[in-house]
C-alpha cells in the first residue's frame, strides 16, 4: 500500500500531540487516521514527521467540543440502584413525605404508576421523567439541576457499609 496523500489534518487535542485526518492510499482508498509522535510503526512516525513538516499542507487548529447540554449530561449519568435513590431521598429530612404527597396529587393512572415505580423499580435512569415531575411540585421544590446534584451524590455513595467503616470484620 502506498500513501498518495494525507488530507484534512487537524489537531485533536489542545496540547498538539495528536493529529487526525485521512490517508489516501493506492489500494485501500481513504482511511481515517490518528497519529502522534513516537508512533509505534515506522510508517506512522513518518506520517507524523511529514505532517509536522508541512508536507501535507496546513494543520487545522484544535477546537474544543461544545459543553454538553443538560439533557446530554443526564444521558451520560449512570443508572442508580434503588437503595442509592432511597438513601439520597432519606438523607434530606422530610423529602420522602413531600415526594409521597406530590405523587398523591397526580391523576390516575400516573399516581399509581409513580408510586409503584418508586416502590418496585430496581434501577433508575436519570432520564426517567418521574424525577423531574416529582421535583417540580412546589412543595418538593427540586429543579432538574438539584436532581442532577442529588443523582451525582447517589452515584458517589460507597457500595457497602464496610467501605465507610461501619462494619469491621
N, C-alpha and C positions, 0 to 999 in steps of 0.2 A: 504494500500500500504506500503510495506517495502522497504527500501533502501538496495540494495545489495552492491553497490559500487559507488564511485564517481571517475570519470576519467578525464584526460586532464585539470586539474586545471591550470588556467593562470590568472595572474593579468591583469585586463582590464584597469587600469589607472596607471599613474606614482606615485600616492600617496599611492598605495596599499590599497585602501579602497573598491574596487570591484573585485570580483572573478568570472570568468566564467568557465564553464566545462560541464560535463554531469553526470547526476544521472542515475544509472542503478537500475530499480525497478523490483519487482516481478510481478506486474500486468500491468504496463504501458510501460515496456521496457525502452528504453533510452530516457531521457528528457533533453534538454539543460537547463542550469541554469545560473542565475546571482545572486550572493548573496553578502551581505555586513553585516558589523557589525551593531547591532541594528536592525536586520531584524524584521519584524512585526509579525512573527509567531514563535512559539517555535521550529518547525521543521527547519525553515530557520536559526534561531540563532544557533541551534545545528550543522547544516551543517557547518556554518561559524566557530564555535569554534573547531570542529573536523578537519576541513581543516587547520586552522591556527596551530593546534597542530601537524600536520603532519600525521594524521590518514590515509589519502588517498594518501600519497606519496608526492613527491615534487610539489611545485607550480612553474610553469614556469614564468619567468620574463616578465614584460610588454615590448612590442615592439611597439614603436610609428608607426602609419601608415605612409607610404611614402607621401611626399608632392604631392599634385595633379599636374598633368601635366597642361600646359596651356590650352589644349583642355578640360580637366576635369573642370578646373576653369571656363572656358567660359560656359560650360554646366550648371554650377550652378548659373550663373548670371541671374538676373531677366529679364523678358521681359520689354521693355521700351515703354511707350506710345509715340505716335508721337510727342506730344508737348515737351517731355523731350529730344528726339533726336534732334528736331529742335532747341531747346534752346541751347544745348551744341554746336551744329554746329555754330549757330549765335553769340555765345559769343566769338568766335575766329574770329576777323576781316579778311574778305576775304576768309574764308574757304568755305562758301556756293558757291561762284563763282568758286573756284578751283574744288569743287566736281562736279558742273554742267559741267565745261569744261572737266573734266576727263571722265564723262559719255558720253559727246558728241563725244569723240574719239572712243567709243566702236562700234563694228559692230552691225548691226541689226540681230536678234531681241533683243539682250542683251541691246542695248541702250534704246529702248522703254520700256522694262521691268524694267530696273533700274530707269528710270525717273518716271514711274508710281508707282513703289514701294515707292520711296521717297515721291511722291505726295499723295498716297492713303492708304498705309498700316497704320492701327491704332495702332498696337502693333508690335514692332520689337524684334526679337531674336538676341542675340549676335552671335549665330552660323550661322546666315544668311551670306553666302559668299559675299553678296553685300558690306559689310563694309570693309572687307579686300581687295576686288577687288578695291574699290574706294581709300582706303588708300595707296595701293601700287603704285598708279600713282605718278610719280616723282615730279609733281607739288603739289600734296596733301601731300605726304611725311609722311604718318602716318603708323607706324609699328603696328602689332597686339597688342603689349603691350601698345602703345599710345592709341589705340582704346579702350583697356580694361580700361585704366585710365579714358578716356572720358565717357565710359559706367558707371563706378562707380560714376563719378560726376553727370551724368544724374539721376542715381538712388537715389542720395542723395539730389536732389532738393526738396524743400518743396512742399507739394501738393497744396498749394494755396498762393495767394498774401497776404492774411490775416496773414499767418504763418510767413511771413518775414517782417511784419509791414508796408506794402504798402497800405493796406486798413484798415481803422479804422471804426468800427461800433459804 
